[in-house]
Amino acid sequence: MAMLQTGYSPFSASSTSFYPPRSPPPSRRLIATRSASSPVITSSFHETARQPTESPSLTRHHDLWFIDGSVVLQAGNAIFRVHKSQLSRHSPFFRDLFSLPQPTQVDVTASISSQNSPLLRIEPSDEIEGCPVVRLHDSSEDVANLLTALYDGPAFGNNDPADFRVVSGILRLATKYLADSLRTKAIGHLSEAWPSTLKGWDAREDAARASELQNGLGANGIYPSPISVINLAREVDAPSLLPSAFYDLSRYHYSQIFDPDNGVDCLHPYLPLSGQDMQRLVLGKEAAQQAIITLIQGIGSNVHSTHTPVAYFHPSHHRTGSHSHHACRKDFSELVSLATQHYLFDKERGCTDPLYAAEELGQPLYDFGGQTASGGEGTRAGETLRGEASECEACARLLEMWASRERERMWKMIPLWFRLDV
């Protein structure tokens, strides 16, 4: 196994000129996309407005004002004329609201089936253009996005911060008003960036890497702050988003997350984690760091000891007449030393990302710092010349399979690392 011949090192300083198999944690500012809205279904609704006519301070939405609409929704200073039938079709909350008897002189209170069972106070006395008014205690932007999704179907984007702002608002209101179908679609869309499977995570990281290669701007702006995702998942009860969000956040150094004065991009705690989630983050980061140590130790012990009985007699060991079992063991020992220096001492790329580290260690056939097939730089590691490739293909295949198994095992451990009930 000649992968560690003179001049070869997958952890050399020049390796930063090449793109690793997955995207490591970016050094960027984590911006909390939006503040938390009111708790799920805690607002009261009044099917009336104090003014008998449309107030000059109210602004009709340019698109969501149907002349044949049967109800006016007010959110802040924005008003939307829509159809009771459309709202009732998608939301049991509104269906129950509109099915309540309409009193003439007295207030009627009714309990609508929901998580918090809020009371509705209906006063049918005032109208706008003959339509009753329902005041919503939500942002006009979120209401507009929700109504657009109900009428036209959801048109989600690419899970960047701007898309997250839209989708998170829709998800909050879909949860609040029991629009289950839309809620499911919104969570499914967010799961593309915050997946529950290792295959999905690898696809996410590949998309980030492709964006880096195309834009040349690193991972800035590709995905929203994982803190925002964690808080949203807590708010709307979407626990499937939590493991990948916590893992992504754990890849950042604490100075990147909390210290705004250390000279690097960081997250000022505009929207901090709860105390319990902060504790989960600390415990999870510690577990991830220990996983990297265990991973490096496993190279020299588990991998080669498993390979010894077969590889010692494998024809590839004697193909050149010089690459022996002893040479393979020596190469594994050197790889352990290089990995220890790279991840634990130098704190280089992947030092906080055990999934990334395992994949990088599982591809020792390539010289990350060597010359590319075209003689230039900036090519992915897998496109480099194989002049430094190991002559012991058996060892190389075994190392790759070991790394794949370790990545699967670590992915299943992530909920336990962060004490998540998923």
C-alpha positions as CSV (number, residue, x, y, z in Angstrom):
1,M,0.0,0.0,0.0
2,A,2.1,2.9,-1.4
3,M,-0.4,5.6,-0.7
4,L,1.9,7.2,1.8
5,Q,5.0,7.4,-0.4
6,T,7.3,10.3,-0.2
7,G,5.5,13.5,-1.2
8,Y,2.0,12.1,-0.5
9,S,-0.2,13.4,2.2
10,P,-4.0,13.8,2.1
11,F,-3.6,16.3,4.8
12,S,-0.9,18.5,3.3
13,A,-1.2,22.3,3.4
14,S,-1.8,22.4,-0.4
15,S,-4.9,20.3,0.0
16,T,-6.9,23.4,0.6
17,S,-6.5,24.1,-3.1
18,F,-8.6,21.1,-3.9
19,Y,-12.2,20.3,-3.1
20,P,-12.8,17.5,-0.6
21,P,-15.5,14.9,-1.2
22,R,-18.1,16.8,0.9
23,S,-18.5,20.4,1.9
24,P,-16.9,21.1,5.3
25,P,-18.5,23.6,7.6
26,P,-18.4,27.1,6.0
27,S,-16.9,30.0,7.7
28,R,-19.8,32.4,7.4
29,R,-22.2,34.5,9.4
30,L,-25.1,32.6,10.7
31,I,-28.0,34.9,10.6
32,A,-31.2,34.0,12.4
33,T,-33.7,34.5,9.6
34,R,-36.7,35.7,11.6
35,S,-37.9,35.9,15.1
36,A,-40.3,33.5,16.6
37,S,-44.0,34.3,16.0
38,S,-46.7,33.8,18.6
39,P,-47.2,30.3,20.0
40,V,-49.1,27.9,17.9
41,I,-52.8,28.8,17.9
42,T,-53.0,31.3,20.7
43,S,-54.6,34.2,18.8
44,S,-58.3,35.1,19.2
45,F,-60.2,36.1,16.1
46,H,-62.9,38.7,15.6
47,E,-65.2,38.3,12.6
48,T,-65.6,42.0,12.6
49,A,-63.7,45.3,12.3
50,R,-64.3,48.3,14.5
51,Q,-64.8,50.5,11.4
52,P,-68.0,49.9,9.4
53,T,-66.1,50.8,6.2
54,E,-62.6,50.2,5.0
55,S,-60.1,52.4,6.9
56,P,-57.8,54.6,4.8
57,S,-54.9,53.1,6.6
58,L,-55.6,49.6,5.3
59,T,-54.0,48.4,2.1
60,R,-55.5,45.9,-0.3
61,H,-53.2,43.2,-1.4
62,H,-52.5,43.7,-5.1
63,D,-53.0,40.0,-6.0
64,L,-55.1,38.5,-3.3
65,W,-58.2,40.7,-3.6
66,F,-61.0,38.8,-5.5
67,I,-64.0,40.8,-6.4
68,D,-66.2,37.7,-5.7
69,G,-64.5,37.0,-2.4
70,S,-66.7,36.3,0.6
71,V,-64.5,37.2,3.5
72,V,-61.8,39.8,4.2
73,L,-58.7,38.8,6.2
74,Q,-56.8,41.6,8.0
75,A,-53.2,41.1,9.0
76,G,-51.6,44.4,10.2
77,N,-52.6,47.0,7.7
78,A,-53.0,44.6,4.9
79,I,-56.3,43.2,3.9
80,F,-57.1,40.2,1.6
81,R,-60.5,39.5,0.0
82,V,-60.7,35.7,-0.4
83,H,-63.2,32.9,-0.4
84,K,-64.6,31.1,2.6
85,S,-64.9,28.0,0.6
86,Q,-61.2,28.0,-0.3
87,L,-60.1,28.5,3.3
88,S,-62.6,25.9,4.6
89,R,-61.4,23.3,2.0
90,H,-57.8,23.4,3.3
91,S,-58.2,24.3,6.9
92,P,-60.6,22.7,9.5
93,F,-59.8,25.7,11.7
94,F,-61.4,28.1,9.2
95,R,-64.2,25.6,8.3
96,D,-65.2,25.5,11.9
97,L,-65.0,29.3,12.3
98,F,-67.2,29.9,9.3
99,S,-69.7,27.3,10.3
100,L,-70.4,29.0,13.6
101,P,-73.9,30.6,13.9
102,Q,-73.9,34.3,13.2
103,P,-75.5,36.2,16.2
104,T,-77.1,39.6,15.8
105,Q,-76.7,41.4,19.1
106,V,-74.8,39.2,21.5
107,D,-71.3,37.7,21.5
108,V,-71.0,34.0,21.1
109,T,-67.9,32.1,22.2
110,A,-67.1,28.8,20.7
111,S,-64.2,26.4,21.2
112,I,-62.4,25.3,18.0
113,S,-60.6,22.0,18.1
114,S,-56.9,22.8,18.1
115,Q,-53.7,22.2,20.1
116,N,-54.5,25.0,22.6
117,S,-58.3,25.1,22.0
118,P,-58.5,28.9,21.7
119,L,-61.8,30.7,22.1
120,L,-63.2,32.6,19.2
121,R,-65.1,35.8,19.8
122,I,-67.4,36.6,16.9
123,E,-69.1,40.0,16.5
124,P,-70.8,40.2,13.1
125,S,-71.6,43.9,12.9
126,D,-69.1,45.5,10.6
127,E,-68.1,44.6,7.0
128,I,-65.9,45.7,4.1
129,E,-67.8,45.6,0.8
130,G,-70.3,43.3,2.3
131,C,-67.8,40.8,3.5
132,P,-67.1,40.0,7.2
133,V,-63.6,40.8,8.4
134,V,-61.4,38.3,10.3
135,R,-58.5,39.9,12.1
136,L,-55.4,37.7,12.1
137,H,-52.6,38.3,14.5
138,D,-49.9,37.3,12.1
139,S,-47.6,39.2,9.8
140,S,-49.0,40.3,6.5
141,E,-46.1,38.7,4.6
142,D,-46.8,35.3,6.1
143,V,-50.5,35.5,5.5
144,A,-49.9,36.5,1.9
145,N,-47.5,33.6,1.4
146,L,-50.0,31.2,3.0
147,L,-52.9,32.3,0.9
148,T,-50.8,32.2,-2.3
149,A,-49.9,28.6,-1.5
150,L,-53.5,27.7,-0.8
151,Y,-54.7,29.2,-4.1
152,D,-51.8,28.4,-6.4
153,G,-50.1,25.5,-4.7
154,P,-46.7,25.9,-2.9
155,A,-43.9,27.1,-5.1
156,F,-40.9,26.5,-2.9
157,G,-37.3,27.6,-3.9
158,N,-33.9,26.2,-3.3
159,N,-33.8,26.2,0.5
160,D,-31.6,29.3,0.7
161,P,-32.2,31.9,3.4
162,A,-34.7,33.8,1.3
163,D,-36.7,30.7,0.6
164,F,-36.5,29.7,4.2
165,R,-38.1,33.0,5.2
166,V,-41.1,32.2,3.0
167,V,-41.4,28.5,3.8
168,S,-41.0,29.0,7.6
169,G,-43.8,31.5,7.6
170,I,-46.1,29.2,5.6
171,L,-45.2,26.3,7.9
172,R,-46.0,28.3,11.0
173,L,-49.4,29.3,9.7
174,A,-50.2,25.9,8.2
175,T,-49.5,24.4,11.6
176,K,-51.5,27.1,13.4
177,Y,-54.6,26.8,11.2
178,L,-54.4,23.0,10.8
179,A,-53.7,23.0,7.1
180,D,-52.1,19.6,7.3
181,S,-51.5,19.0,3.6
182,L,-49.6,22.2,3.2
183,R,-47.7,21.6,6.5
184,T,-46.6,18.2,5.2
185,K,-45.3,19.7,1.9
186,A,-43.4,22.5,3.7
187,I,-41.7,20.0,6.1
188,G,-40.9,17.8,3.1
189,H,-39.3,20.7,1.3
190,L,-37.2,21.7,4.3
191,S,-36.1,18.1,4.7
192,E,-34.2,18.4,1.5
193,A,-31.8,20.7,3.2
194,W,-32.2,19.2,6.7
195,P,-32.6,15.5,5.9
196,S,-33.1,12.5,8.1
197,T,-31.0,10.1,6.1
198,L,-27.3,9.9,5.4
199,K,-28.0,9.8,1.6
200,G,-30.0,13.0,1.9
201,W,-27.2,14.6,3.9
202,D,-24.6,13.7,1.2
203,A,-26.9,15.1,-1.5
204,R,-27.2,18.3,0.6
205,E,-23.4,18.6,0.9
206,D,-22.9,17.9,-2.8
207,A,-25.3,20.7,-3.6
208,A,-23.3,23.0,-1.4
209,R,-20.1,21.9,-3.0
210,A,-21.5,22.5,-6.5
211,S,-22.6,26.0,-5.5
212,E,-19.1,26.7,-4.2
213,L,-17.6,25.6,-7.4
214,Q,-20.0,27.6,-9.5
215,N,-20.1,30.8,-7.5
216,G,-16.6,30.8,-6.0
217,L,-18.0,32.3,-2.8
218,G,-17.8,29.4,-0.4
219,A,-21.0,28.3,1.2
220,N,-22.2,31.8,2.1
221,G,-25.9,32.1,1.8
222,I,-26.5,28.5,0.6
223,Y,-28.5,27.5,3.6
224,P,-30.1,29.4,6.5
225,S,-28.8,29.5,10.0
226,P,-29.2,26.1,11.7
227,I,-30.3,27.9,14.8
228,S,-33.3,29.3,12.9
229,V,-34.1,25.8,11.8
230,I,-33.8,24.3,15.3
231,N,-36.1,27.0,16.7
232,L,-38.6,26.6,13.9
233,A,-38.7,22.8,14.4
234,R,-39.4,23.3,18.1
235,E,-42.1,25.8,17.4
236,V,-44.0,23.7,14.8
237,D,-43.2,20.3,16.3
238,A,-41.1,19.0,13.4
239,P,-38.5,16.9,15.2
240,S,-37.3,15.2,12.0
241,L,-35.4,18.5,11.1
242,L,-33.5,18.5,14.4
243,P,-30.6,15.9,14.0
244,S,-29.2,17.4,10.8
245,A,-29.7,21.0,12.1
246,F,-27.9,20.3,15.3
247,Y,-25.1,18.4,13.5
248,D,-24.6,21.3,11.1
249,L,-24.5,23.8,14.0
250,S,-21.9,21.6,15.8
251,R,-19.5,22.0,12.9
252,Y,-19.0,25.6,13.7
253,H,-16.5,26.7,16.4
254,Y,-18.0,28.5,19.4
255,S,-16.3,31.7,18.4
256,Q,-18.2,31.6,15.1
257,I,-21.5,31.1,16.8
258,F,-21.3,33.5,19.7
259,D,-18.5,36.0,19.7
260,P,-19.2,39.0,17.5
261,D,-15.8,40.7,18.3
262,N,-13.3,38.0,17.4
263,G,-12.7,39.1,13.8
264,V,-14.5,36.3,12.1
265,D,-18.0,35.8,10.8
266,C,-20.1,34.7,13.7
267,L,-23.6,34.4,15.0
268,H,-24.7,37.2,17.3
269,P,-27.5,35.6,19.4
270,Y,-30.4,37.5,17.9
271,L,-32.5,34.4,18.2
272,P,-30.6,32.2,20.8
273,L,-31.3,28.6,21.4
274,S,-33.2,27.6,24.5
275,G,-31.2,26.6,27.6
276,Q,-32.0,22.9,27.0
277,D,-31.0,23.1,23.3
278,M,-27.8,24.9,24.2
279,Q,-26.9,22.0,26.5
280,R,-27.7,19.6,23.7
281,L,-25.4,21.5,21.4
282,V,-22.5,21.4,23.9
283,L,-22.9,17.7,24.6
284,G,-23.2,16.9,20.9
285,K,-20.1,18.8,19.9
286,E,-18.2,16.9,22.5
287,A,-19.5,13.6,21.2
288,A,-18.7,14.5,17.6
289,Q,-15.1,15.4,18.6
290,Q,-14.7,12.1,20.4
291,A,-16.1,10.3,17.3
292,I,-13.2,11.7,15.2
293,I,-10.7,10.4,17.8
294,T,-12.3,7.0,17.7
295,L,-12.3,7.1,13.9
296,I,-8.6,7.8,13.8
297,Q,-7.9,5.0,16.3
298,G,-10.0,2.6,14.2
299,I,-7.7,3.1,11.2
300,G,-4.8,1.3,12.8
301,S,-6.7,-1.2,14.9
302,N,-10.0,-2.3,13.4
303,V,-9.2,-1.8,9.7
304,H,-5.9,-3.5,9.5
305,S,-6.5,-6.2,12.1
306,T,-9.6,-7.2,10.1
307,H,-7.6,-7.2,6.9
308,T,-4.6,-9.2,8.2
309,P,-5.7,-12.8,7.8
310,V,-6.8,-12.3,4.1
311,A,-4.6,-9.5,2.9
312,Y,-1.4,-11.1,4.0
313,F,-1.9,-13.8,1.3
314,H,-3.7,-11.5,-1.2
315,P,-2.0,-11.6,-4.6
316,S,-2.0,-7.8,-4.8
317,H,0.5,-7.8,-1.9
318,H,3.0,-9.6,-4.0
319,R,2.1,-8.1,-7.4
320,T,5.3,-6.0,-7.5
321,G,7.3,-8.3,-5.3
322,S,8.0,-5.4,-2.9
323,H,4.6,-4.4,-1.3
324,S,4.2,-6.7,1.7
325,H,1.9,-7.0,4.6
326,H,4.5,-5.3,6.7
327,A,4.5,-2.3,4.3
328,C,0.6,-2.1,4.5
329,R,0.8,-2.0,8.3
330,K,3.4,0.7,8.1
331,D,1.3,2.7,5.7
332,F,-1.7,2.5,8.1
333,S,0.4,3.6,11.0
334,E,1.6,6.6,9.0
335,L,-2.0,7.4,8.0
336,V,-3.0,7.4,11.7
337,S,-0.2,9.9,12.4
338,L,-1.1,12.2,9.6
339,A,-4.8,12.1,10.5
340,T,-4.0,12.9,14.2
341,Q,-1.9,15.9,13.1
342,H,-4.4,17.2,10.7
343,Y,-7.7,16.8,12.6
344,L,-6.6,16.9,16.3
345,F,-3.5,19.1,16.4
346,D,-3.7,21.4,13.4
347,K,-7.5,21.7,13.5
348,E,-7.7,21.7,9.7
349,R,-10.7,21.1,7.5
350,G,-13.1,18.5,8.9
351,C,-11.8,18.8,12.5
352,T,-15.4,19.3,13.7
353,D,-17.1,17.1,11.1
354,P,-16.7,13.4,11.7
355,L,-18.8,12.5,8.6
356,Y,-16.5,14.5,6.4
357,A,-13.4,13.2,8.1
358,A,-14.5,9.6,7.6
359,E,-15.2,10.1,3.9
360,E,-11.9,11.8,3.4
361,L,-10.0,9.0,5.3
362,G,-11.8,6.5,3.2
363,Q,-10.3,7.8,-0.1
364,P,-6.5,7.4,0.4
365,L,-5.9,6.5,-3.2
366,Y,-5.8,10.2,-4.2
367,D,-3.1,12.7,-3.5
368,F,-5.2,15.8,-2.4
369,G,-2.1,18.0,-2.8
370,G,-0.8,16.4,-6.0
371,Q,-0.9,17.5,-9.6
372,T,-4.3,17.2,-11.4
373,A,-5.0,15.3,-14.5
374,S,-4.9,18.5,-16.5
375,G,-1.8,19.8,-14.7
376,G,-3.8,22.6,-13.0
377,E,-5.2,23.2,-9.6
378,G,-8.7,23.5,-8.2
379,T,-9.9,20.1,-9.4
380,R,-11.9,17.7,-7.1
381,A,-9.7,15.2,-5.3
382,G,-11.0,12.3,-7.3
383,E,-9.7,13.8,-10.6
384,T,-6.1,13.8,-9.5
385,L,-3.4,11.6,-11.1
386,R,-3.1,8.2,-9.7
387,G,0.7,8.2,-9.7
388,E,0.6,8.1,-5.9
389,A,-2.1,5.4,-5.8
390,S,-1.7,2.4,-3.5
391,E,-0.4,-0.8,-5.2
392,C,-2.4,-2.7,-2.6
393,E,-5.9,-2.5,-3.9
394,A,-7.2,-4.9,-1.3
395,C,-6.2,-2.4,1.5
396,A,-7.7,0.5,-0.4
397,R,-11.1,-1.3,-0.9
398,L,-11.1,-2.3,2.7
399,L,-10.5,1.2,3.9
400,E,-13.2,2.5,1.8
401,M,-15.7,0.0,3.0
402,W,-14.7,0.7,6.6
403,A,-15.2,4.4,6.2
404,S,-18.6,3.8,4.7
405,R,-19.7,1.6,7.6
406,E,-18.4,4.2,10.1
407,R,-20.3,7.0,8.4
408,E,-23.5,5.0,8.6
409,R,-22.9,4.2,12.2
410,M,-22.2,7.8,13.2
411,W,-25.2,9.0,11.3
412,K,-27.4,6.8,13.4
413,M,-25.7,8.0,16.6
414,I,-26.4,11.7,15.9
415,P,-29.7,11.8,17.8
416,L,-28.0,10.2,20.8
417,W,-25.1,12.7,20.6
418,F,-27.5,15.6,20.9
419,R,-30.0,13.9,23.3
420,L,-32.9,14.2,20.7
421,D,-36.1,12.2,21.0
422,V,-36.7,11.4,17.3
